[in-house]
Amino acid sequence: MTGTLDPERRSAVEDHVKFSRDAQLDLGKIENGQKYAELLADTRVSEPIVSQINAPSSYLTVLMQKSNFDKWPQGLKWGLEALVVVGVIVTLLSVTPWQKVMQLGTLTGSKEVILAEVSKTETTTVVQETPEFVDEGAKEAAPAVTAKTPDAPAAATPVPVASATPTPAAPAAVAVKPDKPAETAPAAASGGFLYRGEISATNIESIGPKINDKILELGGRKAGSVELGWKKTPTSMYYHLTIPEAKYQDLMNYLGTYGKTKFSKEKHPRVMPDGIIRLIFTLDESKK
């Protein structure tokens, strides 16, 4: 097309174009492109459009054009960029109110310390666990003290000296009166009772926790110093509890499902509140 090829290459290209459909299509595209380029060469742009295109779009471009920044040496450009970055960092550090930032940091730290102190005071008040019923050993000593207290006024009543001169019948009447509270004290002390028994069952390791859950479900609570189901021996568990009297038969029926039960009602100096009974029993591993 341009006539720059030697005759051999020109003939080879012409032969290839004659027999190749793709080469013919490519040749047509090239010819169309040349014609379009020739038409563009004839295009004329008006002066207002040229001036508008050459006009800078911002103050920065005006500065770049007037300073010929593109023609500067590369090292000078990098140095100027580094100075700009350092200047921005310095202005940010100088403008930032560091005192207020430090005060905010100290305030947040003090709030955390106050929260920690509140949590510590709350934990100290939680420690409060007193059993509702004291163990039977500590309670048995109480009736002995109450029985002796009425005897003190009995010994103190015959002391008055004025009774020696009148008739001797008056001291006898006074001596009879203290005997009545001494008789009523043992009667009141003997008013309590206790259910004591034992259960023989197999696999008490798995039965024990179930019995604990049932006791709690029926409203029972531990009464002694040890927990419910305390392992007294490898083959025996100890239960000391209080339970509402209305739930006693329900507990007996439940315990009977695991094995043979033996319970007896015994007198005890400790008097329980109305509607509450006390039980002590052992869960023993049955011997096959």
C-alpha positions as CSV (number, residue, x, y, z in Angstrom):
1,M,0.0,0.0,0.0
2,T,2.8,2.4,0.8
3,G,5.3,1.0,-1.8
4,T,8.1,0.5,0.7
5,L,8.4,-3.3,0.2
6,D,10.9,-4.9,-2.1
7,P,9.4,-6.7,-5.2
8,E,9.8,-10.2,-3.8
9,R,8.0,-9.4,-0.5
10,R,5.4,-7.3,-2.4
11,S,4.5,-10.3,-4.7
12,A,4.4,-12.6,-1.7
13,V,2.0,-10.4,0.2
14,E,-0.2,-10.0,-2.9
15,D,-0.4,-13.8,-3.4
16,H,-1.2,-14.2,0.3
17,V,-4.0,-11.6,0.1
18,K,-5.5,-13.2,-3.0
19,F,-5.9,-16.6,-1.4
20,S,-6.6,-15.6,2.2
21,R,-10.0,-14.4,3.3
22,D,-8.8,-13.1,6.6
23,A,-6.0,-11.1,4.9
24,Q,-8.5,-9.5,2.6
25,L,-10.7,-8.4,5.6
26,D,-7.6,-7.0,7.4
27,L,-6.6,-5.1,4.2
28,G,-10.1,-3.6,4.0
29,K,-9.9,-2.4,7.6
30,I,-6.5,-0.8,7.0
31,E,-7.8,1.0,3.9
32,N,-10.8,2.3,5.8
33,G,-8.5,3.5,8.6
34,Q,-6.3,5.4,6.3
35,K,-9.2,7.1,4.7
36,Y,-10.6,8.1,8.1
37,A,-7.2,9.4,9.1
38,E,-7.0,11.5,6.0
39,L,-10.4,13.0,6.7
40,L,-9.3,13.8,10.3
41,A,-6.2,15.6,8.9
42,D,-8.5,18.0,7.1
43,T,-10.4,18.9,10.3
44,R,-10.1,22.5,11.5
45,V,-10.6,23.5,15.2
46,S,-11.7,27.0,16.0
47,E,-9.6,29.3,18.2
48,P,-12.1,29.6,21.1
49,I,-12.1,25.8,21.4
50,V,-8.3,25.6,21.4
51,S,-8.0,28.3,24.0
52,Q,-10.6,26.6,26.2
53,I,-8.7,23.3,26.0
54,N,-5.4,24.9,26.9
55,A,-6.9,26.9,29.8
56,P,-5.9,25.4,33.2
57,S,-8.7,23.8,35.2
58,S,-7.5,24.7,38.7
59,Y,-5.0,26.9,40.6
60,L,-2.7,23.9,41.0
61,T,-2.4,23.3,37.3
62,V,-1.7,27.0,36.7
63,L,1.1,26.8,39.3
64,M,2.5,23.7,37.7
65,Q,2.4,25.2,34.2
66,K,4.1,28.5,35.2
67,S,6.7,26.7,37.4
68,N,7.4,24.1,34.7
69,F,7.3,21.4,37.3
70,D,7.5,18.6,34.8
71,K,11.0,19.9,33.7
72,W,12.4,19.9,37.2
73,P,15.1,17.3,38.1
74,Q,13.8,14.1,39.8
75,G,15.7,14.7,43.0
76,L,14.3,18.2,43.4
77,K,10.7,16.9,43.0
78,W,11.2,14.2,45.7
79,G,12.7,16.8,48.1
80,L,9.7,19.1,47.6
81,E,7.2,16.2,48.2
82,A,9.1,15.3,51.4
83,L,8.9,18.9,52.6
84,V,5.2,19.0,52.0
85,V,4.6,15.7,53.9
86,V,6.7,16.9,56.9
87,G,4.8,20.2,56.9
88,V,1.5,18.5,57.1
89,I,2.6,16.2,59.9
90,V,4.0,19.1,61.9
91,T,0.8,21.2,61.6
92,L,-1.3,18.2,62.7
93,L,0.8,17.7,65.8
94,S,0.8,21.3,66.7
95,V,-2.9,21.9,66.2
96,T,-4.1,18.7,68.1
97,P,-5.2,19.6,71.7
98,W,-3.0,17.0,73.5
99,Q,-4.0,18.2,77.0
100,K,-7.6,17.3,76.4
101,V,-6.7,14.0,75.0
102,M,-4.6,13.1,78.1
103,Q,-7.4,14.2,80.4
104,L,-9.9,12.0,78.6
105,G,-7.5,9.1,79.0
106,T,-7.2,9.7,82.7
107,L,-10.9,10.0,83.1
108,T,-11.6,6.7,81.4
109,G,-8.9,5.0,83.6
110,S,-10.5,6.4,86.8
111,K,-13.9,5.1,85.8
112,E,-12.6,1.6,85.4
113,V,-11.0,1.7,88.9
114,I,-14.4,2.8,90.4
115,L,-16.2,-0.1,88.7
116,A,-13.6,-2.6,90.1
117,E,-14.2,-1.2,93.7
118,V,-17.9,-1.6,93.4
119,S,-17.6,-5.2,92.3
120,K,-15.4,-6.0,95.3
121,T,-17.8,-4.5,97.8
122,E,-20.7,-6.5,96.3
123,T,-18.7,-9.8,96.6
124,T,-18.1,-9.2,100.3
125,T,-21.9,-8.9,101.1
126,V,-22.8,-12.1,99.3
127,V,-21.1,-14.4,101.8
128,Q,-24.0,-15.3,104.0
129,E,-25.0,-18.8,104.5
130,T,-26.6,-19.9,107.8
131,P,-28.4,-23.2,108.1
132,E,-32.0,-22.9,109.1
133,F,-31.8,-25.8,111.5
134,V,-28.7,-26.5,113.6
135,D,-27.3,-30.0,113.9
136,E,-28.9,-32.2,116.6
137,G,-25.8,-32.4,118.7
138,A,-25.7,-28.7,119.4
139,K,-29.4,-28.6,120.1
140,E,-29.4,-31.4,122.7
141,A,-27.3,-29.3,125.1
142,A,-30.0,-26.6,125.3
143,P,-32.6,-28.5,127.3
144,A,-30.0,-29.2,130.0
145,V,-29.5,-25.5,130.5
146,T,-33.2,-24.7,130.6
147,A,-33.9,-27.4,133.2
148,K,-31.4,-26.0,135.6
149,T,-32.5,-22.4,135.4
150,P,-35.7,-22.9,137.4
151,D,-33.7,-24.5,140.3
152,A,-31.9,-21.2,141.0
153,P,-35.0,-19.3,142.2
154,A,-36.1,-22.3,144.2
155,A,-32.9,-22.1,146.2
156,A,-33.1,-18.3,146.5
157,T,-36.7,-18.2,147.8
158,P,-36.2,-19.6,151.3
159,V,-33.6,-17.0,152.1
160,P,-35.8,-14.2,153.5
161,V,-35.2,-13.6,157.2
162,A,-38.7,-12.3,157.9
163,S,-40.2,-15.7,157.5
164,A,-38.3,-17.0,160.7
165,T,-40.5,-15.1,163.2
166,P,-44.0,-15.8,161.8
167,T,-45.7,-19.1,161.7
168,P,-43.7,-21.9,160.0
169,A,-46.5,-22.7,157.5
170,A,-45.6,-19.8,155.2
171,P,-42.1,-21.1,154.1
172,A,-43.6,-24.5,153.3
173,A,-46.1,-22.9,150.9
174,V,-43.4,-20.9,149.2
175,A,-41.1,-24.0,148.8
176,V,-43.9,-25.9,147.0
177,K,-44.3,-23.3,144.2
178,P,-40.9,-23.7,142.5
179,D,-41.4,-27.4,142.0
180,K,-44.1,-26.9,139.3
181,P,-41.8,-25.2,136.7
182,A,-39.1,-27.9,137.4
183,E,-41.7,-30.5,136.4
184,T,-43.0,-28.7,133.3
185,A,-39.5,-28.1,131.8
186,P,-38.8,-31.8,131.2
187,A,-42.3,-32.3,129.8
188,A,-41.7,-29.5,127.3
189,A,-38.3,-30.8,126.4
190,S,-39.7,-34.3,125.7
191,G,-42.3,-33.1,123.2
192,G,-40.1,-33.4,120.1
193,F,-39.6,-36.5,117.9
194,L,-37.3,-37.7,115.1
195,Y,-37.8,-40.2,112.2
196,R,-34.8,-42.5,111.9
197,G,-34.3,-45.3,109.4
198,E,-32.3,-47.0,106.7
199,I,-32.7,-48.1,103.1
200,S,-31.1,-51.0,101.3
201,A,-30.6,-50.6,97.6
202,T,-28.3,-51.5,94.8
203,N,-26.1,-49.0,92.9
204,I,-26.3,-46.2,95.4
205,E,-23.8,-44.1,93.4
206,S,-26.5,-43.4,90.8
207,I,-29.5,-43.5,93.2
208,G,-28.1,-40.9,95.7
209,P,-28.2,-37.8,93.4
210,K,-31.8,-38.8,92.4
211,I,-32.9,-38.9,96.1
212,N,-31.2,-35.5,96.7
213,D,-33.2,-34.0,93.8
214,K,-36.5,-35.5,95.1
215,I,-35.9,-34.2,98.6
216,L,-35.4,-30.7,97.3
217,E,-38.4,-31.0,95.0
218,L,-40.6,-31.9,98.1
219,G,-39.3,-28.8,100.0
220,G,-36.7,-30.6,102.1
221,R,-33.5,-29.1,103.3
222,K,-30.4,-30.4,104.9
223,A,-30.4,-30.1,108.7
224,G,-27.0,-31.2,109.8
225,S,-23.5,-30.0,109.3
226,V,-22.9,-32.3,106.3
227,E,-24.5,-32.2,102.8
228,L,-27.3,-34.4,101.7
229,G,-26.1,-37.8,100.6
230,W,-22.8,-37.5,102.5
231,K,-20.7,-40.6,101.8
232,K,-20.2,-41.9,105.3
233,T,-18.5,-45.1,104.1
234,P,-17.8,-46.6,100.6
235,T,-21.1,-48.5,100.8
236,S,-23.3,-46.0,102.8
237,M,-24.7,-42.5,102.3
238,Y,-25.9,-40.3,105.2
239,Y,-29.0,-38.1,105.0
240,H,-30.0,-35.6,107.8
241,L,-32.9,-33.3,106.6
242,T,-36.1,-31.5,107.4
243,I,-39.2,-31.8,105.3
244,P,-42.8,-30.6,105.5
245,E,-44.9,-33.2,107.4
246,A,-47.4,-33.3,104.5
247,K,-44.7,-34.6,102.1
248,Y,-43.5,-37.4,104.4
249,Q,-45.6,-40.1,102.8
250,D,-44.6,-39.0,99.3
251,L,-40.9,-39.3,100.3
252,M,-41.5,-42.8,101.8
253,N,-43.3,-43.9,98.6
254,Y,-40.4,-42.6,96.5
255,L,-37.7,-44.2,98.6
256,G,-39.6,-47.5,98.5
257,T,-39.1,-47.7,94.8
258,Y,-35.4,-48.3,95.2
259,G,-35.4,-50.9,98.0
260,K,-36.6,-52.0,101.4
261,T,-37.1,-49.2,103.9
262,K,-37.1,-49.3,107.7
263,F,-38.2,-46.2,109.6
264,S,-39.2,-45.6,113.2
265,K,-40.4,-42.6,115.1
266,E,-38.3,-41.7,118.2
267,K,-38.6,-39.2,120.9
268,H,-36.1,-36.4,120.8
269,P,-35.6,-33.3,123.1
270,R,-35.5,-31.0,120.0
271,V,-38.9,-29.5,119.1
272,M,-39.5,-28.7,115.5
273,P,-41.8,-25.9,114.1
274,D,-45.3,-26.8,113.3
275,G,-45.7,-28.7,110.1
276,I,-41.9,-29.6,109.9
277,I,-40.4,-33.0,110.7
278,R,-36.8,-34.1,110.9
279,L,-35.4,-37.3,109.4
280,I,-32.1,-39.1,109.7
281,F,-31.5,-42.2,107.5
282,T,-28.8,-44.0,105.6
283,L,-28.7,-45.4,102.1
284,D,-26.8,-48.6,102.2
285,E,-25.6,-50.8,99.4
286,S,-27.5,-54.1,99.7
287,K,-25.4,-57.3,99.9
288,K,-26.4,-59.8,97.3
